[in-house]
Amino acid sequence: MPELPRTCVIGAGVSGLTAGKALTDWGVPYTCFESSDDVGGNWYFRNPNGRSSAYRSLHIDTSKPSISFRDFPMPDHFPDYPHHTEIAAWLRDYANAFGLRQRIRFHTTVEHAERLGGGGWRIVLDSGDEELFDALLVCNGHHWDPAYPDFPGQFDGDTLHSHHYIDVTDPLDLRDRRVLVVGIGNSAVDIASELSRKGVAEQVFISTRSGAWVMPKYIFGKPADQVVATIPWLSLKLQRRLAAPLPRLVSGKMESFGLPTPNHRFLEAHPTVSSELLLRLGSGDAAAKPDVAELLGDRVRFADGSVERVDAIVYATGYRISFPFFDPGFLSAPANRLPLYKRMFKPGIDDLAFVGLAQAIPTLFPFAECQSKLLARWLAGEWALPTPEEMERDIAADERRFIAHFNTRPRHTMQTDARVYEYELRKKVLPAGRKRAAEGKVVPLAGRAKREGERAAA
């Protein structure tokens, strides 16, 4: 049996676990480095590494059938929309079921990842130790480095990013206060809904520039993502046109609740899923506002000219894509933009891949699992990459389909449809790569780090 590349996996959240499971299945030797004391990443509530954005009341906005791994479905007794504690427990069970913990080095942070001159990687750990690997899989997630808007003026009250929000009293006591929530994603609407319940905040405002399609969690008595699901082999443009009336049928016009018209068509981006926000707005418990125009000490002026007194602001304004272990000159994602072939490969770097670096409709879980299975075949020599030129053409084509209409706004730079993605990987990408491998176009990765290390030492 030929030698397989020794692989480094950074992170033991959803992406790192699915990568580890796939590499184990294909016999690829690897070590996973995790800065925390357990698996779960973003779904590990109060994760000691600071990477979790889970709040106490969080239920996932994607239903159990959609979020389940093919190799490890969620238990039947789980509800349609599991709580974060149930998801974390399921991920721990996944790691235990496939013996993944023995390859994970907990309490270990990758401080620096340096690509060697002839390929391969020098990994520097927080202990100061260095190790060499032939390939690197980056699975560090993209919901941990909070992004803040740059509004003119100054605000004198308390501010908080949704990443740090736990509940109505932690880390800030927001009871009986006038609170502005900035954003229209799922965290924003959950927090706004929670704070605007009678007896909690005095008044809640939710401000958004771009708008979103707010959909209930259930349609016709079934989880929404089980009713509205992309058909992979049918034109996306046609499906979006056919589905366009649905939001108005089940939710009404967003403008009727004071929200702006969404800046994209339905199914072009992940819809905001909430069965509570529109009720809160319609009941007067919360009030919708347009974009913030200026901060005025203890007040906020909005784009429509209205001014409101505000005691605290919760910024649910997304995250920056960052890789603290890479030199910025080597690889970074300015304005959250990092074009990748099939959201995995950077053209010109043949021993590096990313897992889960996407905003996938309806969810990331099976998307990461699908990517991991292809990457395991790549590292095992069963699948070969296209040329850098071919990858660049495919990147441009995918961006035209999924994100061109968003004008490169940071929130949507990684948008893709998971069902279309998996279908195309299975029907086109995987067979083409297997054919290239059969033609001898596999780039040998095994042993390159050791050879580079020995060359440097000499």
C-alpha positions, 0 to 999 in steps of 0.5 A: 500500500502506498504511503499516504500524506501525514495531514494536519487538521485544525479544529474539532468542531463540525468541520474538523470532526467530519474531516477526521471521520473521512480521513479515518475511513480512508486510512489517511494518517492525521492529527487534529489540534483543538484549543478547547477541552472537548469537541463541538466548536460553535455548538459547545456552549460557553466553550472555554476557547471563546469560539462558541456563539451559542446563547442559552435559549438557542435552537438551531433554525434548520430541522433535524433531517436537514442537519443530520450527517448521512453517516450519523443521523440525529436520534429519533427522540430529538425534536424537529429543531434541536437545542444547542445542548442536544447538538453538542451531545450529538457531536460528542456521540459522533466523535465517540462512535467513530473513535475520533478522540484518539487523534485529537490533541485537546488544549493545543492551539496552532499558533502558526502554519507555514508552508515549506518551500517545496510543499508541506507544512511546519506547524508551530503550537502554543507550547512552542513545539513544531511538527511537520505535515504533508497536507493541511486541512483548515477547519477553524470555522467562521463564526468566532471573530465578531465584525462590527459596523463603523457607524459615524458618531459616538454611543455612550451606552453599553454595547455587545456583539451577539457572539457574547450574548448569553441571555437577558442578564448575561453579560449585560443586564438588558431588562427594563432598558431600551435596546437596539439590535442591529442585524436581521440574521437568525441571531439578531431576530432570536435576541430581539424576540427574546428581549422584546417579550413583555417584562424583559426590555422596556423597548426593543428596536431592530435595525437592518439595511439589507432586509431578509425574508423572514420565514416561520419554522413550520409551513403546513405543519412541517419544518420549513426546510422540508417543504422548501427544498432545492431540486439539484438538477433543476435550474436555480433561476426557475426554482427561485421564480417559482418559489417567489410567492411563498414568503408572502403567502406564509409571512406576508410583506416584510414592509407590512412589519416595518422591515425593508424589502429584501435586497435579494430574491427568495432562496438566493441567500439563507432566509431568516427563520423565526416564528416569533419576530413578526409577531413581536413586530405586529404586537408592538413589542418590537419596532423595526428601523432602517439602517443606523445613520449616526450615533448620538451619545444616548440616542441613535438617528436612523436613515429615515431621519427618526431618532430614538433614545437607546440604552444599549446596542447589540450588534448581530452584525456577523463575523470576519473570516480570519486565519490567525495562524497564517501570515496575512501576506500568505493567505487572508480574506479581505472583506470576507472574500476568499475565492476557492475551488468548490469552497475547498482549494486555493489554486496554486496551493496543492496541499491545503484545503478548507472544510466548511468555509461557506454559507450553505443553504439550508445548513453547513453540517451535511455540506462539511461531511460531503466536502470531507469525503471528497478530501479524503479521496484526494489525500488517498490519491483516488481523486486529482485536482484540476489545473489551477486555470481550470479551478479559476474558471470554475470559481468564476462560474460558481460566483456568477451563480451564487453571489454575483448579485450581492455586490460582494457584500461581506455577509454573502461572499460565501453563499452556496446551495448545499443540495446543488453543491452535493449533487454536482460534486457527486455527478461531475466533480468526483468522476472528473477527479477520479478520471484525472487520478487514473490518468496519473495526474495525482500530485504526490504529497506523502513525505514532502514535508520530511524531505523539505525538513531534511533539505532545510536542516542540511 
